Amino acid sequence: MNSSLADLGLSIPVIAAPMSGGPTTPAMVIAAHRAGGLGFLATGYKTPEAVETELRAVRGAAIPFGVNVFAPNPVPISTQRNAEYARAMQREADRFGISLPDAPIDGDD
């Protein structure tokens, strides 16, 4: 494999995605590594204490892994700002011939 991922000792070019809400566990991250891929822990919607516990568990396996960090927006987004954002994203999508849905974006998207 010729990529920067090769430096991590991966035997397959697979990244186990960080899925917030519970599916991604330390056991899944470790299993991804044992299968030859790279696992990522998800931190969304978890307390700092829960993240620390999971980090310790994966670090204890002494394997390379990633961490996905995001923070939901606690401030409501106005309809006008939402429309401005949608227009900016559509301009970017147009470069690739992609049509974005007209669904409104809520404060967590």
LOSELUM-461623 format. One record per atom (N, C-alpha, C): atom name; residue number from 1; z, y, x; residue in one letter. Coordinates in Angstrom, 3 decimals. Layout:
REM residues N
CA, NUM, Z, Y, X, a
...
END
This chain:
REM residues 109
N, 1, 0.000, -1.169, 0.855, m
CA, 1, 0.000, 0.000, 0.000, m
C, 1, 0.000, 1.232, 0.901, m
N, 2, -0.947, 2.131, 0.694, n
CA, 2, -1.030, 3.368, 1.450, n
C, 2, -0.580, 4.536, 0.594, n
N, 3, 0.679, 4.858, 0.657, s
CA, 3, 1.202, 6.022, -0.048, s
C, 3, 2.575, 6.324, 0.510, s
N, 4, 3.098, 7.474, 0.127, s
CA, 4, 4.443, 7.817, 0.588, s
C, 4, 5.485, 6.868, 0.014, s
N, 5, 5.148, 6.175, -1.071, l
CA, 5, 6.072, 5.183, -1.621, l
C, 5, 6.258, 4.009, -0.661, l
N, 6, 5.267, 3.786, 0.206, a
CA, 6, 5.363, 2.679, 1.157, a
C, 6, 6.573, 2.858, 2.070, a
N, 7, 6.945, 4.093, 2.340, d
CA, 7, 8.104, 4.358, 3.187, d
C, 7, 9.404, 3.870, 2.560, d
N, 8, 9.381, 3.608, 1.265, l
CA, 8, 10.583, 3.139, 0.574, l
C, 8, 10.679, 1.613, 0.564, l
N, 9, 9.727, 0.940, 1.174, g
CA, 9, 9.769, -0.510, 1.240, g
C, 9, 9.364, -1.196, -0.054, g
N, 10, 8.562, -0.529, -0.875, l
CA, 10, 8.130, -1.133, -2.125, l
C, 10, 7.019, -2.143, -1.872, l
N, 11, 7.064, -3.252, -2.576, s
CA, 11, 5.980, -4.223, -2.450, s
C, 11, 4.986, -4.097, -3.593, s
N, 12, 5.364, -3.385, -4.651, i
CA, 12, 4.453, -3.118, -5.761, i
C, 12, 4.573, -1.635, -6.123, i
N, 13, 3.459, -0.997, -6.501, p
CA, 13, 3.509, 0.438, -6.803, p
C, 13, 3.983, 0.699, -8.233, p
N, 14, 5.203, 0.293, -8.524, v
CA, 14, 5.747, 0.444, -9.871, v
C, 14, 7.034, 1.259, -9.802, v
N, 15, 7.131, 2.217, -10.707, i
CA, 15, 8.349, 3.005, -10.835, i
C, 15, 8.942, 2.714, -12.204, i
N, 16, 10.190, 2.262, -12.214, a
CA, 16, 10.892, 2.013, -13.474, a
C, 16, 11.388, 3.363, -13.980, a
N, 17, 10.870, 3.774, -15.111, a
CA, 17, 11.115, 5.111, -15.639, a
C, 17, 12.567, 5.327, -16.055, a
N, 18, 13.043, 6.556, -15.865, p
CA, 18, 14.362, 6.916, -16.361, p
C, 18, 14.277, 7.216, -17.855, p
N, 19, 14.928, 6.422, -18.661, m
CA, 19, 14.870, 6.597, -20.116, m
C, 19, 16.247, 6.992, -20.623, m
N, 20, 16.365, 8.229, -21.056, s
CA, 20, 17.653, 8.728, -21.544, s
C, 20, 18.048, 8.039, -22.831, s
N, 21, 19.333, 7.998, -23.051, g
CA, 21, 19.839, 7.429, -24.283, g
C, 21, 20.343, 6.012, -24.136, g
N, 22, 20.216, 5.415, -22.964, g
CA, 22, 20.818, 4.115, -22.759, g
C, 22, 19.997, 3.008, -22.145, g
N, 23, 18.651, 2.971, -22.315, p
CA, 23, 17.907, 1.813, -21.803, p
C, 23, 17.951, 1.652, -20.285, p
N, 24, 18.004, 2.763, -19.550, t
CA, 24, 18.007, 2.666, -18.095, t
C, 24, 19.439, 2.572, -17.601, t
N, 25, 19.771, 1.430, -17.074, t
CA, 25, 21.113, 1.153, -16.563, t
C, 25, 21.044, 0.927, -15.061, t
N, 26, 22.181, 0.958, -14.365, p
CA, 26, 22.175, 0.602, -12.954, p
C, 26, 21.574, -0.788, -12.717, p
N, 27, 21.846, -1.728, -13.619, a
CA, 27, 21.287, -3.075, -13.463, a
C, 27, 19.765, -3.049, -13.507, a
N, 28, 19.188, -2.204, -14.361, m
CA, 28, 17.727, -2.106, -14.434, m
C, 28, 17.165, -1.495, -13.158, m
N, 29, 17.823, -0.474, -12.628, v
CA, 29, 17.374, 0.168, -11.394, v
C, 29, 17.397, -0.841, -10.245, v
N, 30, 18.467, -1.600, -10.162, i
CA, 30, 18.596, -2.612, -9.109, i
C, 30, 17.557, -3.715, -9.299, i
N, 31, 17.332, -4.140, -10.534, a
CA, 31, 16.323, -5.171, -10.808, a
C, 31, 14.929, -4.686, -10.439, a
N, 32, 14.636, -3.414, -10.706, a
CA, 32, 13.330, -2.866, -10.338, a
C, 32, 13.132, -2.957, -8.829, a
N, 33, 14.174, -2.635, -8.087, h
CA, 33, 14.083, -2.727, -6.629, h
C, 33, 13.879, -4.173, -6.180, h
N, 34, 14.631, -5.074, -6.751, r
CA, 34, 14.507, -6.488, -6.369, r
C, 34, 13.128, -7.047, -6.699, r
N, 35, 12.478, -6.464, -7.710, a
CA, 35, 11.125, -6.891, -8.078, a
C, 35, 10.067, -6.232, -7.193, a
N, 36, 10.494, -5.286, -6.356, g
CA, 36, 9.569, -4.638, -5.443, g
C, 36, 9.210, -3.217, -5.800, g
N, 37, 9.762, -2.690, -6.889, g
CA, 37, 9.462, -1.333, -7.330, g
C, 37, 10.584, -0.365, -7.026, g
N, 38, 10.508, 0.788, -7.644, l
CA, 38, 11.503, 1.836, -7.468, l
C, 38, 12.096, 2.197, -8.822, l
N, 39, 13.396, 2.126, -8.943, g
CA, 39, 14.059, 2.475, -10.190, g
C, 39, 14.606, 3.885, -10.171, g
N, 40, 14.661, 4.481, -11.361, f
CA, 40, 15.223, 5.820, -11.533, f
C, 40, 16.340, 5.769, -12.559, f
N, 41, 17.464, 6.385, -12.245, l
CA, 41, 18.536, 6.546, -13.230, l
C, 41, 18.218, 7.745, -14.110, l
N, 42, 18.563, 7.647, -15.373, a
CA, 42, 18.427, 8.768, -16.300, a
C, 42, 19.797, 9.407, -16.478, a
N, 43, 19.846, 10.731, -16.441, t
CA, 43, 21.135, 11.407, -16.603, t
C, 43, 21.233, 12.183, -17.913, t
N, 44, 20.128, 12.298, -18.634, g
CA, 44, 20.135, 13.079, -19.868, g
C, 44, 21.126, 12.546, -20.881, g
N, 45, 21.839, 13.444, -21.485, y
CA, 45, 22.798, 13.153, -22.552, y
C, 45, 24.027, 12.387, -22.059, y
N, 46, 24.251, 12.326, -20.760, k
CA, 46, 25.422, 11.624, -20.219, k
C, 46, 26.413, 12.628, -19.665, k
N, 47, 27.661, 12.241, -19.675, t
CA, 47, 28.690, 13.082, -19.081, t
C, 47, 28.593, 12.984, -17.563, t
N, 48, 29.099, 13.990, -16.852, p
CA, 48, 29.115, 13.896, -15.391, p
C, 48, 29.853, 12.645, -14.904, p
N, 49, 30.905, 12.262, -15.620, e
CA, 49, 31.667, 11.074, -15.220, e
C, 49, 30.822, 9.795, -15.352, e
N, 50, 30.050, 9.704, -16.422, a
CA, 50, 29.184, 8.539, -16.621, a
C, 50, 28.101, 8.486, -15.553, a
N, 51, 27.526, 9.637, -15.217, v
CA, 51, 26.498, 9.690, -14.171, v
C, 51, 27.097, 9.268, -12.840, v
N, 52, 28.285, 9.767, -12.545, e
CA, 52, 28.936, 9.401, -11.286, e
C, 52, 29.182, 7.894, -11.202, e
N, 53, 29.622, 7.294, -12.282, t
CA, 53, 29.854, 5.843, -12.311, t
C, 53, 28.560, 5.089, -12.038, t
N, 54, 27.475, 5.515, -12.680, e
CA, 54, 26.196, 4.843, -12.484, e
C, 54, 25.664, 5.050, -11.073, e
N, 55, 25.819, 6.260, -10.531, l
CA, 55, 25.391, 6.514, -9.158, l
C, 55, 26.141, 5.616, -8.176, l
N, 56, 27.437, 5.488, -8.373, r
CA, 56, 28.236, 4.615, -7.486, r
C, 56, 27.751, 3.172, -7.564, r
N, 57, 27.433, 2.713, -8.768, a
CA, 57, 26.983, 1.332, -8.938, a
C, 57, 25.675, 1.086, -8.191, a
N, 58, 24.726, 2.013, -8.300, v
CA, 58, 23.442, 1.814, -7.630, v
C, 58, 23.591, 2.024, -6.124, v
N, 59, 24.353, 3.020, -5.728, r
CA, 59, 24.565, 3.224, -4.291, r
C, 59, 25.219, 2.000, -3.653, r
N, 60, 26.064, 1.324, -4.415, g
CA, 60, 26.718, 0.115, -3.914, g
C, 60, 25.724, -0.988, -3.586, g
N, 61, 24.547, -0.945, -4.189, a
CA, 61, 23.512, -1.945, -3.911, a
C, 61, 22.721, -1.590, -2.650, a
N, 62, 22.947, -0.403, -2.106, a
CA, 62, 22.296, 0.059, -0.875, a
C, 62, 20.769, -0.051, -0.957, a
N, 63, 20.203, 0.506, -2.026, i
CA, 63, 18.757, 0.475, -2.244, i
C, 63, 18.247, 1.899, -2.461, i
N, 64, 16.955, 2.139, -2.207, p
CA, 64, 16.398, 3.447, -2.572, p
C, 64, 16.253, 3.536, -4.090, p
N, 65, 16.506, 4.713, -4.642, f
CA, 65, 16.358, 4.927, -6.077, f
C, 65, 16.205, 6.411, -6.334, f
N, 66, 15.803, 6.748, -7.535, g
CA, 66, 15.668, 8.142, -7.925, g
C, 66, 16.588, 8.470, -9.075, g
N, 67, 16.741, 9.764, -9.321, v
CA, 67, 17.577, 10.246, -10.415, v
C, 67, 16.800, 11.319, -11.165, v
N, 68, 16.715, 11.175, -12.481, n
CA, 68, 16.059, 12.164, -13.317, n
C, 68, 17.141, 13.046, -13.939, n
N, 69, 17.051, 14.340, -13.679, v
CA, 69, 18.051, 15.278, -14.184, v
C, 69, 17.362, 16.278, -15.104, v
N, 70, 17.879, 16.470, -16.292, f
CA, 70, 17.395, 17.524, -17.163, f
C, 70, 18.559, 18.005, -18.011, f
N, 71, 18.408, 19.200, -18.502, a
CA, 71, 19.436, 19.771, -19.363, a
C, 71, 18.772, 20.271, -20.634, a
N, 72, 19.154, 19.748, -21.789, p
CA, 72, 18.599, 20.258, -23.043, p
C, 72, 18.875, 21.753, -23.186, p
N, 73, 17.953, 22.469, -23.795, n
CA, 73, 18.089, 23.903, -23.978, n
C, 73, 19.082, 24.201, -25.104, n
N, 74, 20.189, 24.864, -24.801, p
CA, 74, 21.170, 25.178, -25.846, p
C, 74, 20.823, 26.426, -26.663, p
N, 75, 19.756, 27.119, -26.263, v
CA, 75, 19.387, 28.365, -26.919, v
C, 75, 18.166, 28.117, -27.810, v
N, 76, 18.231, 28.484, -29.079, p
CA, 76, 17.067, 28.302, -29.951, p
C, 76, 15.853, 29.078, -29.434, p
N, 77, 14.680, 28.506, -29.614, i
CA, 77, 13.439, 29.138, -29.180, i
C, 77, 12.764, 29.741, -30.407, i
N, 78, 12.361, 30.998, -30.280, s
CA, 78, 11.724, 31.665, -31.416, s
C, 78, 10.345, 31.070, -31.673, s
N, 79, 9.874, 31.217, -32.892, t
CA, 79, 8.545, 30.739, -33.266, t
C, 79, 7.486, 31.424, -32.413, t
N, 80, 7.665, 32.708, -32.147, q
CA, 80, 6.695, 33.454, -31.335, q
C, 80, 6.632, 32.906, -29.911, q
N, 81, 7.780, 32.687, -29.278, r
CA, 81, 7.801, 32.151, -27.901, r
C, 81, 7.227, 30.741, -27.872, r
N, 82, 7.524, 29.991, -28.920, n
CA, 82, 6.999, 28.637, -29.022, n
C, 82, 5.470, 28.675, -29.082, n
N, 83, 4.908, 29.586, -29.868, a
CA, 83, 3.450, 29.713, -29.994, a
C, 83, 2.828, 30.159, -28.672, a
N, 84, 3.486, 31.067, -27.961, e
CA, 84, 2.991, 31.507, -26.650, e
C, 84, 2.942, 30.330, -25.680, e
N, 85, 3.985, 29.541, -25.688, y
CA, 85, 4.043, 28.365, -24.823, y
C, 85, 2.932, 27.378, -25.191, y
N, 86, 2.739, 27.129, -26.472, a
CA, 86, 1.703, 26.200, -26.923, a
C, 86, 0.320, 26.673, -26.479, a
N, 87, 0.063, 27.983, -26.560, r
CA, 87, -1.236, 28.512, -26.116, r
C, 87, -1.414, 28.310, -24.610, r
N, 88, -0.372, 28.556, -23.854, a
CA, 88, -0.454, 28.365, -22.396, a
C, 88, -0.703, 26.901, -22.053, a
N, 89, -0.032, 26.002, -22.745, m
CA, 89, -0.225, 24.576, -22.484, m
C, 89, -1.621, 24.116, -22.908, m
N, 90, -2.143, 24.681, -23.994, q
CA, 90, -3.481, 24.296, -24.433, q
C, 90, -4.528, 24.748, -23.419, q
N, 91, -4.348, 25.931, -22.830, r
CA, 91, -5.294, 26.377, -21.793, r
C, 91, -5.316, 25.373, -20.640, r
N, 92, -4.148, 24.900, -20.262, e
CA, 92, -4.073, 23.898, -19.190, e
C, 92, -4.718, 22.584, -19.646, e
N, 93, -4.433, 22.164, -20.860, a
CA, 93, -5.002, 20.924, -21.391, a
C, 93, -6.520, 21.022, -21.497, a
N, 94, -7.036, 22.208, -21.824, d
CA, 94, -8.485, 22.391, -21.946, d
C, 94, -9.198, 22.052, -20.639, d
N, 95, -8.548, 22.310, -19.520, r
CA, 95, -9.150, 21.987, -18.223, r
C, 95, -9.455, 20.502, -18.109, r
N, 96, -8.714, 19.690, -18.839, f
CA, 96, -8.866, 18.239, -18.760, f
C, 96, -9.450, 17.642, -20.039, f
N, 97, -9.896, 18.508, -20.952, g
CA, 97, -10.493, 18.034, -22.191, g
C, 97, -9.506, 17.376, -23.133, g
N, 98, -8.276, 17.860, -23.131, i
CA, 98, -7.218, 17.276, -23.954, i
C, 98, -6.871, 18.236, -25.085, i
N, 99, -6.747, 17.703, -26.297, s
CA, 99, -6.281, 18.499, -27.430, s
C, 99, -4.821, 18.169, -27.676, s
N, 100, -4.015, 19.186, -27.725, l
CA, 100, -2.591, 18.987, -27.979, l
C, 100, -2.319, 19.020, -29.477, l
N, 101, -1.290, 18.314, -29.938, p
CA, 101, -0.972, 18.322, -31.367, p
C, 101, -0.477, 19.695, -31.811, p
N, 102, -0.623, 19.967, -33.086, d
CA, 102, -0.159, 21.232, -33.648, d
C, 102, 1.306, 21.179, -34.058, d
N, 103, 1.965, 20.064, -33.808, a
CA, 103, 3.364, 19.902, -34.229, a
C, 103, 4.229, 20.961, -33.559, a
N, 104, 5.155, 21.533, -34.300, p
CA, 104, 6.043, 22.531, -33.695, p
C, 104, 6.962, 21.874, -32.656, p
N, 105, 7.318, 22.669, -31.684, i
CA, 105, 8.234, 22.202, -30.641, i
C, 105, 9.635, 22.668, -31.024, i
N, 106, 10.594, 21.745, -31.013, d
CA, 106, 11.942, 22.181, -31.313, d
C, 106, 12.683, 22.454, -30.006, d
N, 107, 13.905, 22.885, -30.091, g
CA, 107, 14.670, 23.304, -28.932, g
C, 107, 14.931, 22.206, -27.911, g
N, 108, 14.719, 20.960, -28.247, d
CA, 108, 14.977, 19.868, -27.316, d
C, 108, 13.720, 19.354, -26.631, d
N, 109, 12.555, 19.847, -27.027, d
CA, 109, 11.303, 19.345, -26.446, d
C, 109, 10.955, 20.080, -25.158, d
END
